Amino acid sequence: MSKKQHRYGREPHSERSFYEQSFLKTRHYGLEELDLVNVIKGGEDTYLELKVRFTNTQKLVAEIVAMANTGGGAIIFGVNDNHRVEGIDDPEDIEEQLREICAYEIKPPVFPYIDKICFDNGRRILVLEVDSRAAPHYAFDYRYYIREGSRKREATVTELMQLYAKLRPTGFESVPLIGTTISDVDEAILWDYVRKCQAEDFKPCGYPTAEVMKEMGLAIDYGEQTVLTVAGLLLFGSVSSIKEKFPRSRLEAVRYSGSRGDIVEACTYYGNVVVLYELGLGFINRYCDLWSEGAVLRKVPSEGLALARGNYSEMAVREVLSNALVHRDYYRPEGIKLSVFDDRIELTNPVAGELSRKAIELYGLKQRPNPRIESVFEQYVCRGRRGGLLAARRVSKKIGSTLKLMKSREEFKVELSAA
């Protein structure tokens, strides 16, 4: 055996590690007979499945999905349980069936490499290789499978979230939340949104909530149930359902005395992005005065209040709060933090992405980890009035307020100073 480098930087020292080298490092364009014998002798593991023939289509679909979701690997047809090559009679027909299965019964489709190999004794086998570049995949029954050793099993909720986390920052909002149902939807918010979108064309027929959620890509059929995606729950989930099933969707609001004094009030709010937006705005309004453009500012505390009320641009506050809700990294468990002081407001949210503070602050670039959430939120809550953080800075400056951005790899903070 030649001393090729293993894909993890080690020399192969066993038949199994040689299998990983042969099948997973790069596509092979023809295998030596001895190579295949060594691979087969190693037996089944996470990366290899041996089959004497092609029989049960549904079982095979699940096995391909599991392999593609667990780093890739190969299925060899024509080998029995004792690792003996029996061969197959119709490799061309099997190849055609396998390509149809991978293209039409797995979502997103798997694009396999297929080799047909003939041994010196005339026996022929077929090798189906899949990789994990398009993972996660799910099967015809809307189930996600992974491979554990030589066996497949259905992925747990945590494992499914980990699979989708690889797609961040643009994929996590599409993760199906196993355990949710259509009953978790706050139908009042959903149908109010639909009615506003369709205006005079709105003609409900039985209010088919499940159908509408699936049409919007906010729910999927999972076995015999319809489950919500992360975006579906965050946009239209009820407060009680979110608190129970996705508690990371929360806003931790605190009012401090002075510029960093004792806590005056602390609230933890749970809910969808619409609810959190209204609750956050209400908390700020309780302690601050928000002004529209052109208003004459009041520079003294409101009569009868012990704490000073800062003056802020209403547009800037709404933009900063919207930005935190639609652009946060919902894979992370931390909630959004809202801090109100006498002289400033701070909003901190977990983020994923490599855009620098300067790219956002100076050039107006946006990280869009949740495009579906952002789209619905802007139409429903903001009515297309969002102008971005650069616009929020401009209107703040007009009333003597400043807007500062602070970004690290794990969080994004916006600070609004009082006018």
N, C-alpha and C positions, 0 to 999 in steps of 0.2 A: 504494500500500500504506500503510495507516495505521501510525503510529509507536507500535505496542504494545511493551511491554517483553518482552524475551526471558525465558524462565524462569530464566536465569542472570543476569538483570539487564542484558543488553545489548540494544540495538536490533537487530532482524533486518537483515542486510545481504546476504543471499543467499537463493536459493530453498531451500537445505537448512536454514538456520537458521529460515527462515519455516515450514518443515515442522515443525520441533521446536516452534515456538510454536503452530502450529495444532493439532497432534495430542497434544502431551505436557503442555502447561501445564494445561489443563482439558478436560473433555469438551466437544465441540462439538455443537450441536443443529441442524446444518444447515450445509453448506459452499457457498460461492459457487462457481460453475463456474470462474471465473478462479482462485480459490484452488487448486482441485484441479489445474488445468492447470499452475500454477506448481510445485506439489508434484511432479507426475508428471515435468515437465521436468527436475527436479533429479536424477532417477534413483535407483537403489537405494543405500542406505547402511545404517548400523547400525540406523536406526529405520524403514526403509521397504523393503518387498518388493513387487515388481510381478509379477502373474501373469496370463497371458492367459485361463486357465481353471482350474477345479478338477478335478484328475485323481488324483494319487497321494496317498492318505490318509495313509499312514505318513510320507511325506516332509513332508507338511503339518503333521502333529503335531509332528515334530521342529523345524520352523521356528517354530511358535507357541511351543513351549517355549523355544527359543533367544531369541526376542524378549522373552518375559516375564521371562527370567533376565538380560536385558541392558538393563534400564531401560525396557522397553516400546516400543511402536511400532505400526505398522499394515501390513496386507497389503491391497493393492488388486487385486481381480479384474476382468479385462476390459481389461487393458493389455498390449500386446506388448513384446518386447525393445527395439523402437525407440521406446518411450515413446508409442506411438500408441494411442488409445482405440478398441478394437474392440468392446467391450461384451460382455455375456453374455445368454443367452436366458432363463435361469431363476433369477434372483436369490433368489426366495422359497425354492426348493428348496435352493439352496446355503446360504442363511442357516440353514435347519433343520439341515442336515448339520453346519455349522460349530458350532452350539450343542451338538449331541450330542457332537462331538469334544472340545470344550472341557470339557464336563461329565463325560464318562465315560472318555476315553482319556488324560487328563492328570491327574497327581496333584501337589499338590492341584489341584482344578479351577480353570480360568481362567474368569472372568466377563467376556466381551468386550462392547464397544460395537459394534454393527453398523449401518451406514448404507447405504441403497440410493439411488443418485443417478441421475437421468435427465438427459442433456444435451439441448440444443435440437434436435439432429439425431435424437433418439429412442433413441440408444444408452444402455444402462444399465450401471452398474458397481456393485460392492459393496465397501465399505470395512470391514475387520475391524480393530478397535483392541484392543490388550491393554495392561495396565499391569503393574507389577512389585510391587504391594503384597503379593501372597501368595507371592512367590518365596522360596525356590527351588522350581521345578517339575521333575518328571521325566516321561519319556514311557512309553509302553506297554512298552518294552524295558528299563525301569528305568535308563535312561541320562539324564544331565543334559547339556543342550546350552546353548551360549552363542553369541552373534552377534559376529563379528569383521568389521567392515566390512559388506559385502553378503553374506557367507557365514556359514554356521553350522558349528560344530564341537563335538565332545564336550569338556566341561570337564575340565581337569586336576585332580588331587587338590588342589593348592593353591588353584585357582580355586573348587573345590567348597567347601572349608573357608571361603573368603572369603564365598561366598554364604550359608552357614549362620551365619557370624559375625554377620551383620546381625540374627539372631534372638536373640543373646545378651541377657540371661543365661539364657534357658530353652530354647534350641534346639540348642546345639552338641553336646550329648551324643547327639543323633539323627543326626549326620553319618555317612553310610556311609564307611568307610575302605577305599577302593579299594586292592586289593593284599592285603587280608586274606582268609582263607578259614575255613571251619569247623574246619580242622585247627589253627587258632591257639587254639582253645578248650581250656582245661584241664578236661577232662570230669570229673575227680574232684571239682573244686569245684562245677561246675554240677550234677551229679547228687546231690551231698550236699545242696546247697541245695534242689533239687526234693524230695528225700526228706523233709527236715525240714518243708517247707511242707505236704506231703500227708500226713505221718505214717502212720497205719494204712491210709490209702487209696492209698498208693504201690504201684503195680503196673506196673513198667516193662515195655514190650513192645519189645525190640530197641534201647532207648536211642536214640531218634531226635533226636540233638543239634540238627541243623539245624532240624527242625520246632519244637522247643521254643524255640530262640533266636528264631525268627521270630514265634512266638505271643507271646513276651514283648516284642516290638518291639526286640530287640537285634541283629537281622540282617535283611537284605533280599535278595531275588533281584536280581542285577545281571547282565543278559545271561544266560549259561548257568551262572553261578556264584552262590553265596551268600556275601555279604560281611558282616562285622560292622560294627555302628555303633560310635561312640566309647564309648558306655555298655557295649555288649556286650564290647568288648575290655577296658575298665577293670574290669568286674565279673568276667569269667571267662576272660580271656586268659592264656595261659601266660607265664611270666617271659621266656623266650627270645624269644617273638613280640613282646612289648611292648618289650623292649630294642631290637629291630631295627626295629619298625614304628611305635612310638609312645613314643620315649624320654623325652618330657616327663613321663610317669608315673613319677616317681622321688622318692625321699626322700633328702636330703643331710643325714646325721646327723654331728654333731661334738661331741666331749667336750673342754671346755677346763679347764685347771687354774685354780683360784681363781675370782674373779668375772669375769675376762676375761684369762686368761693364755695360755700356750702350748697348742697343740693336743696332746691326749693320744691321741686316736683320731679318725679321719675315715672314714666309710663312705658310699658311694653305693649305694642300693638301687633296683632296678627291679622292677616287677611290677604286678599288679592291686591294687585297693584293699584286698582281703582280705590279700594277702601283705604289702603295705606296712604295714598296721595291725599285723600280728603282728611284723614286723621292727622297726618303730618302738618298739613296746611292749617288745620284747626288749632293744633298745639302752638304753632308759630304765631298765629293771630292772637292767641291768648296773652302773649307777652310782647308782641311787636306791632308796630304800625306799618302797614303796607300801602304804598302810594303808587298811583298810576302816573304816567308821564305828564308833566305839566302841572302837577299838584303843588301847592304851597306847603312846605313841610312845617310841622310843629316841632320846635326845638326843646320843649320842656316836657317833663313827664305828665301823663294824663292825671287829671285831678282825682284824688282819693286813692291813688295806687302808691304802694310803698316802693316798688321797684321801677327803675327807669325803663321806658319803652323805646327801643331803638327804632329808627326810621330806615326802611328798606324799599327798594323798587319791587313792586308786586310781581312784575314780569320776571325779574331776576330770581326771586324766591321760587316762583313756580317752575322756572327752567331748571334751577339747581336741584329741586326735589324730583322733578321728572327724570332728569339725567341719572340720579342715583337709583331710581326704581327700574328704569328700562335697560341700563347698561351694567348693572351689577352682575357678578359671577354667582349664579344661583347654585352652582355645584358646591361652593364653599358654605359651611354651616353658619358662619357669622351673620348676624343681622346688620341692617343699616343703622348707623348711629347718628342721631340728630342732637346737637348740643346748642342750647340757647344761652348766651351770656348777655350782660348789660350792653356790651359794645360790639358783639359779633354773633353770627350764626355759623356753625360748622356742621357739615354733612360728610360722613365717611362711609364708603361702601366697599365691599370686597370686589376685586377686579381680577380678570385674567387677560393677558395680552401684553404685547411688547411696545406699544406706542408710548413714547416718552411724554413727559409733562410739556416740553416745548412744542412737540408736534401737535398737541391738543391746544395748548394755550396760545401759541403764536400763529399757527397755520390752520386752525379750525378742523383738524382731522378728527374723526370719530371712531371709537371702538364700538363695534356693533355685535356684541355677543348674542343678542336676543332679537333678531330682526322681526320675527313674527309678533313678539310682545310689543316691540316698539311701534310697529305699524298699527296695530289695533289701538294701543294706548293713545297715539297721536290723533287718530281719527275720532276716538270716543271722548277722551278727556280734554285734549288740547285744541281740538277743532282746527288742526293745521297751523296753530299760532306759535309753535315752538321755533325759536330762532337760534338755539345753540348757546354755548357758554360765551362765545365771543360777543354775541348780541347782548347777553345778560351783563357782561362787563361794561359795554357801551352805555346801556341805560342806567346802570348803577353809577357810573362816573358822572352822569348828568346831575345827580342829586347829591354828589359828594361822597358816595360810597365806593368801596373798592372790592374787587373779587380776586382772590388768590387761589391757585391750584397747587396741590402737593400730591405727588404720585410716587409710590414705591412699587415693587413687583407684586405686592399682595393687596394694596388698598389705594383708593383714590379719595382725596379729601378736597373739598371746596370750602373756602372761608369767605363769608360776606361780612364786611365791617359795616357798622351802623353809620348813617349819614350824620 
